[in-house]
C-alpha cells in the first residue's frame, strides 16, 4: 500500500492557511485604502507636528499700550 | 500486542467552518438593514467609509454569532437542525470559537470607531453584548419571550448604520428598530408552528411548547397588529415617501390578514393541510422585511416627501 503524503487533513489545513492569508492581506489593503480616504477628506487633521496649535495655546489678553507721557 | 494507536480525533477545521461560525445567513440581514440605515440617513458618507462601516457592523454580528455558538454548543448537539454546526459536529474546538468571537468583537468595534465614529462603535459593542450575553446566556433558556427581547439584537443594525452617518439616534432610526423588533416574534413563531423542533428536549422554552400552540397563534396575530402602526409611522418621517407608504400599506394588510388566518385555524386543520397557511405567512414575513427596507432604499434614492 502506497503511503499518501497528502492526507485529507492537509487539504483542510491548507484551506485554513490560505483563507487566513487572504483575510489578512485584505485587511491590510482595507486599512491602506481607508487611510487614503481619510487623508483626502482632511477634516480633523491636526496633530503634534512641531507647530504651535492655536486651538491649544492659552489665550493672551492684549496688553494695553503704554501711553507716552509728553513732557 | 499491537503498535497501532488510535489518537483522539483532533478537530481539523477548514476555513469554511470558521466562516460558518459567523452565521452568514443572519449576517446577510445585518448587512442589508445596516446598509439601508446608513444610506437613508440625511448625512452623505464617502462610499468607501460606508462600505467599511457595513463590513465591520457585519463582522460584529458575526462575532456575536460565534459567541452564541460557543455558549450553545451543548444544546446545539441535541437539536437536529443544529447538530451539523461546526462545534457540535467536532470540526471546530469550542475554545477556538470563543477566541474567534472575542477577537472579532474587539476588532469590529475598534475598526468601526476608527472608520465611522465612537458612538456607532459603542452601539455595536452593546449589540454584541446584548445578543451574546442578554439573549444567549440569560433569556434564551429562561423565558418563552426569549425571541421577543432577543429580537432587539437583530433590530439594532439599521440604527448602527444610521449612527455611522449621523453620529446619533433619531426618530427615523428608532422606527427602523421598531420595524425589525416587532416583526421578529410573528416571523419566528410562524416558523415554530410548523418546524416542531426539539427545543424542549434541549431545555429551551418556546412559546408553542410552554403555552401551547393556540397561544402562539394569538401572539402572532397580536404582533402583526402592533407592527403595522410603526411601519406606517416610519413612512411619515423624513425617510418615508409615497412609494414606501404604498409598499407598507399593502404588506401590512397582507401580514395582518395572514396573522388573522393563523389565529382562526385549529391545529387539526393545520395538520391536515401540512401547515400550508403558516408556511405561507412565514414566507410572507421574509418578503415583508426585505421589501420594507428595499422601499426605504429606493425612496431615499428617488427622494421622499
Interface residues (C-beta under 8 A of the other chain):
Chain A: X9 X11 X12 X13 X15 X16 X18 X19 X20 X30 X33 X34 X37 X41
Chain B: X12 X13 X14 X15 X16 X18 X19 X46 X48 X49 X52 X55 X114 X115
